Amino acid sequence: MDNISRNDLQNTPTSNHGHVSIILINWNRWADTIECIESLLKQTYQHFTIFVVDNDSSDDSLERIDAYVNRRLSPHIPEEDSVAENVLPLGTLPIKTKVISEFDLDKFSMEDFVPFSVVVIKNSKNYGFGYANNQIMRLVVKSKQSGYVWVLNNDTVQDHSALEALIIEANRDPAIGIVGSILAYYDEPQTLQCAGGAYFFPFLGFAKLYYKNAPRELLPEMSANSIEKSINFLPGTSILLRKDILQKVGIFDKDYFMYAEDIDLSYRVKQLGYRIRVAKNSIIYHKESKSTAGRKHMFYFLFNRGNTVLLKKHFSPLIFVMAIPAMLAHTFLQSWNLNHVWFALKGIWAGITQPVTKRKRLRKQTL
């Protein structure tokens, strides 16, 4: 794998070396969230604020996160040594934190949050992935200080230089619009979840992760250019955008509750003529699918609903109609469960009946 040069960051335009707003969405997964925060605090690039947006968790997430930032509760230590080294040593000093309600968010600007390491936003309901991220993205596009937004799943641990590598890649070329990370499995760190990106097949209505389950030792053989040519979107597990790109492309589309909003965002980036890239030196260890763990029927409902909305927005009615049988067949072959197929069908119908936002209106929502 390529080594990160410390000069790379110094040699990129200094105007782009801004504050990073890192967004974690929490819903009943406080243990994952505090482990993720602990890993982030070990990053080589430290000019950031971590925003934990809690989507009305029904457990004691807020109390547990409060105990953690005040160092009364320690995060879980990964069993795999190569992952654990990104969490250890555990911090001992309290973490400078601010907690506010969603109803007070419009009283603040990003500049009010920059002095804090962690900001917790308490939502009154589960708004879904895209909406919760948008709450912070709106602050970023209006900010004079925050230069980037890093959308990151809370069920991840990051290599020490993951953020630095993303920033380096984002500044290699002004035509780069969005940058993703290499994803490895948290429990099997030598196996790739994907080599940073994936390809969505509209006729089938689902995507294939690039180099899914491949040995990580194959990474040195891949070039960033070959990865770029083989994918058409970046998974929302880890994506970094510069503020100037976000201002042009717009925030996440609110029509997606969960799943496919990341594909939609990558599509919009490419439609404006920008490139999507993977930073090979940005390694993320992902626990995968924690938000619907133990509720597979909801995964198939939301997954197929999201892909249906995506097909409506970006493809012809003919392609959409052709994709429906493939989506149902894919669900059955994945689960061998007719109940899951039924929920997939319900998800498709929910997507069909979902009103969609027009593109011009979506961009206006950003400003």
C-alpha positions in Angstrom: 0.0 0.0 0.0 1.1 3.5 -0.7 2.6 5.4 2.2 1.2 8.8 3.2 3.8 11.5 2.8 3.6 14.2 5.5 4.5 16.6 2.8 1.3 15.8 0.8 -0.9 17.7 3.2 1.6 20.6 3.4 1.8 20.8 -0.4 -1.9 21.0 -1.1 -3.6 24.5 -1.2 -3.6 25.9 2.4 -7.1 27.4 1.8 -8.5 23.9 1.8 -7.0 22.9 5.2 -10.1 23.7 7.2 -12.1 22.4 10.1 -13.7 19.0 9.5 -17.3 18.3 10.7 -17.5 14.6 11.4 -21.1 13.3 11.6 -22.1 10.1 13.5 -25.7 9.1 13.6 -26.7 7.2 16.8 -29.8 5.1 17.3 -29.6 2.7 20.2 -26.0 1.9 19.5 -24.1 3.9 22.2 -21.3 1.3 22.6 -20.5 1.5 18.9 -20.6 5.3 19.0 -18.2 5.8 22.0 -15.8 3.3 20.5 -15.9 5.2 17.2 -15.3 8.5 19.0 -12.3 7.1 20.9 -10.8 6.0 17.6 -11.4 9.4 16.0 -9.6 11.1 18.9 -6.5 9.3 17.8 -6.5 10.7 14.2 -3.4 12.3 12.9 -5.5 15.2 11.6 -7.1 16.8 14.7 -8.8 20.0 13.5 -12.4 18.6 13.7 -15.6 18.5 15.7 -17.5 15.2 16.1 -21.3 15.7 15.8 -23.3 12.8 17.4 -26.8 13.1 16.1 -29.0 10.9 18.3 -32.2 9.9 16.5 -34.4 9.6 19.6 -32.8 6.4 21.0 -35.1 4.4 23.1 -32.2 3.0 25.2 -29.9 5.0 27.6 -27.6 6.1 24.8 -27.5 9.8 25.9 -26.7 8.9 29.5 -24.0 6.4 28.4 -22.4 8.9 26.0 -22.4 11.5 28.8 -20.7 9.0 31.1 -18.1 8.3 28.4 -17.2 11.9 27.6 -16.8 12.5 31.3 -14.6 9.4 31.5 -16.9 7.5 33.8 -17.3 4.8 31.1 -14.7 3.1 29.0 -15.3 2.0 25.4 -15.0 -1.5 24.2 -11.6 -2.7 23.1 -11.6 -4.6 19.7 -10.4 -8.2 19.9 -8.3 -7.9 16.8 -4.9 -6.3 17.6 -4.7 -4.4 14.3 -8.1 -2.8 15.0 -7.5 -2.3 18.8 -4.3 -0.2 18.1 -6.5 2.5 16.6 -8.5 2.8 19.9 -5.7 2.4 22.4 -4.4 3.9 24.6 -7.7 5.0 26.1 -8.0 8.7 27.0 -8.3 9.7 30.6 -9.2 13.4 30.4 -12.8 14.6 30.0 -13.8 15.4 26.5 -15.0 18.9 25.8 -18.7 18.4 24.9 -21.8 20.4 24.2 -25.3 18.9 24.2 -28.3 20.6 22.6 -31.8 19.8 21.4 -32.7 19.8 17.7 -35.1 22.7 18.5 -32.2 24.9 19.5 -29.9 24.0 16.6 -31.0 27.0 14.5 -29.8 29.3 17.2 -26.2 28.3 16.6 -23.6 28.6 13.8 -20.8 26.2 13.1 -18.4 28.7 14.6 -20.1 28.1 18.0 -19.3 24.4 17.8 -15.7 24.5 16.6 -14.2 24.8 20.1 -15.8 21.5 21.2 -14.5 18.0 20.5 -18.0 16.5 20.6 -21.4 18.0 20.1 -24.5 15.9 20.8 -27.7 16.8 19.0 -30.9 15.3 20.6 -33.6 14.6 18.1 -37.2 14.1 19.1 -37.8 11.3 16.6 -36.0 8.9 14.4 -35.6 11.1 11.2 -33.4 8.6 9.4 -29.9 8.7 8.0 -30.1 11.5 5.4 -32.1 14.0 7.4 -29.9 13.6 10.5 -26.8 14.2 8.4 -28.4 17.2 6.8 -28.9 18.9 10.2 -25.1 19.3 10.3 -24.5 19.7 6.6 -26.6 22.8 6.6 -24.3 24.3 9.2 -21.3 23.4 7.2 -22.3 25.1 4.0 -22.9 28.4 5.9 -19.7 28.1 7.9 -16.7 30.4 7.5 -14.4 27.9 9.2 -15.5 24.3 8.4 -13.9 23.2 5.2 -15.1 19.6 5.0 -17.8 17.3 6.1 -17.0 13.6 6.9 -20.1 11.4 6.9 -19.1 8.3 8.9 -21.0 5.3 10.2 -20.9 5.1 14.0 -20.2 1.3 13.9 -16.6 1.9 12.7 -13.1 2.2 13.9 -10.6 4.2 11.8 -7.0 3.8 11.0 -5.0 6.6 12.6 -4.4 8.4 9.3 -7.8 7.7 7.7 -9.0 11.4 7.9 -5.7 12.8 6.8 -5.6 10.4 3.7 -9.1 11.6 2.8 -8.1 15.2 2.9 -5.0 14.6 0.8 -7.0 12.8 -1.8 -9.8 15.5 -1.9 -7.1 18.1 -2.7 -5.2 16.2 -5.4 -7.5 17.6 -8.1 -10.2 20.3 -8.1 -12.3 18.0 -10.2 -12.6 15.5 -7.3 -16.0 15.9 -5.7 -16.3 13.2 -3.1 -13.8 10.8 -1.5 -14.4 7.4 0.1 -12.3 5.0 2.3 -11.2 1.4 1.9 -13.6 -0.7 4.1 -12.4 -3.7 5.9 -14.3 -6.0 8.3 -14.0 -5.1 12.0 -13.9 -8.7 13.0 -11.8 -9.8 10.0 -9.5 -6.8 9.3 -7.5 -8.6 6.7 -10.7 -9.1 4.6 -12.2 -6.2 2.5 -15.8 -5.3 2.8 -15.1 -3.4 -0.4 -12.3 -1.5 -2.0 -13.9 1.8 -1.3 -16.8 1.8 -3.8 -19.5 -0.1 -5.5 -21.5 -0.3 -8.7 -25.3 0.1 -8.9 -26.9 -1.9 -11.6 -30.2 -0.2 -12.5 -31.7 -3.1 -14.5 -31.2 -5.3 -11.3 -32.1 -2.6 -8.8 -29.2 -3.3 -6.5 -25.4 -2.8 -6.2 -22.3 -4.9 -6.0 -19.5 -3.9 -3.7 -16.1 -3.7 -5.4 -13.8 -6.4 -4.3 -16.2 -7.6 -1.6 -14.6 -10.2 0.7 -11.3 -10.0 -1.1 -8.1 -10.4 0.8 -6.7 -7.1 1.9 -3.3 -8.1 0.6 -4.6 -7.4 -2.9 -4.9 -3.7 -2.2 -1.3 -2.8 -3.4 -2.2 -4.2 -6.8 -5.1 -1.8 -7.2 -4.6 1.8 -8.4 -6.9 4.6 -7.4 -7.6 5.1 -11.1 -8.7 1.5 -11.7 -11.0 1.7 -8.7 -12.5 4.9 -9.9 -13.3 3.3 -13.3 -14.9 0.3 -11.7 -17.4 2.0 -9.4 -20.2 4.5 -9.8 -20.9 5.4 -6.2 -19.3 5.5 -2.7 -21.0 3.8 0.2 -22.1 6.2 3.0 -20.0 4.3 5.5 -17.2 6.9 5.0 -17.4 9.8 2.6 -15.7 13.2 2.7 -16.8 16.3 0.8 -15.2 19.7 0.6 -17.6 22.5 1.6 -17.4 24.1 -1.9 -18.6 20.8 -3.4 -21.4 20.4 -0.9 -22.6 23.9 -1.7 -22.9 23.0 -5.4 -24.2 19.5 -5.1 -26.6 19.8 -2.2 -27.3 17.9 0.9 -28.7 14.4 1.2 -32.1 13.9 -0.5 -34.7 13.8 2.2 -36.8 11.4 0.2 -34.5 8.5 1.4 -35.0 7.5 5.0 -32.2 5.0 4.9 -30.3 3.3 2.1 -29.6 4.6 -1.5 -29.1 8.2 -0.4 -25.4 7.6 -0.8 -25.9 6.4 -4.4 -28.0 9.4 -5.1 -25.4 11.8 -3.8 -22.6 10.2 -5.8 -24.8 10.4 -8.9 -25.4 14.1 -8.3 -21.7 14.7 -7.9 -20.9 13.0 -11.2 -23.8 14.8 -13.0 -22.1 18.1 -12.1 -18.9 16.9 -13.7 -17.0 16.0 -10.6 -15.1 12.7 -9.9 -15.6 10.2 -7.2 -12.4 8.8 -5.7 -11.2 6.4 -3.1 -8.3 7.2 -0.8 -6.4 4.0 -0.6 -4.6 5.0 2.6 -7.9 5.7 4.4 -8.8 2.4 6.1 -12.1 2.0 8.0 -13.0 -1.1 10.0 -16.7 -1.6 9.7 -19.0 -3.8 11.8 -21.6 -3.7 9.0 -25.4 -3.4 9.2 -25.7 -2.5 12.9 -28.6 -0.1 12.4 -31.0 -3.0 11.4 -29.3 -5.7 13.4 -31.9 -8.2 14.6 -34.6 -6.7 12.3 -33.8 -8.2 8.9 -37.3 -7.7 7.7 -36.8 -3.9 8.2 -33.5 -4.1 6.3 -35.3 -5.6 3.2 -38.1 -3.1 3.5 -35.9 0.0 3.7 -33.2 -1.3 1.3 -35.8 -1.9 -1.5 -37.7 1.2 -0.7 -34.5 3.3 -1.1 -33.5 1.6 -4.3 -37.0 2.1 -5.7 -36.9 5.9 -5.0 -33.4 6.0 -6.6 -34.8 4.3 -9.8 -37.7 6.7 -10.0 -35.4 9.7 -9.7 -32.6 8.7 -12.0 -33.9 6.1 -14.6 -36.6 5.6 -17.1 -39.9 3.9 -16.2 -38.9 0.9 -18.4 -35.8 0.3 -16.4 -37.7 0.7 -13.2 -40.3 -1.9 -14.2 -37.6 -4.3 -15.3 -35.8 -4.0 -12.0 -38.7 -5.0 -9.7 -38.6 -8.8 -10.4 -34.8 -8.8 -10.0 -35.1 -6.9 -6.7 -37.5 -9.5 -5.3 -35.4 -12.4 -6.6 -32.3 -10.9 -5.1 -34.0 -10.7 -1.7 -35.1 -14.3 -1.8 -31.7 -15.5 -2.8 -30.1 -13.5 0.0 -32.4 -14.7 2.7 -34.4 -17.8 1.5 -37.3 -16.3 3.5 -40.6 -15.5 1.9 -41.5 -13.1 4.7 -38.5 -11.0 3.8 -39.6 -11.1 0.2 -43.0 -9.8 1.4 -41.3 -6.9 3.2 -39.2 -6.2 0.1 -42.4 -5.9 -1.9 -43.8 -3.6 0.7 -40.7 -1.5 0.5 -40.9 -1.3 -3.3 -44.6 -0.2 -3.1 -43.6 2.4 -0.4 -41.0 3.7 -2.8 -43.5 3.8 -5.7 -45.9 5.9 -3.7 -43.2 8.1 -2.2 -43.5 11.7 -3.6 -40.0 12.8 -4.8 -38.3 16.1 -4.5 -37.3 17.9 -7.6 -33.5 18.6 -8.1 -33.7 22.4 -8.1 -35.7 22.5 -4.9 -33.2 20.1 -3.3 -30.3 22.4 -4.0 -32.2 25.3 -2.6 -32.6 23.4 0.7 -28.9 23.5 1.2 -28.6 27.3 1.4 
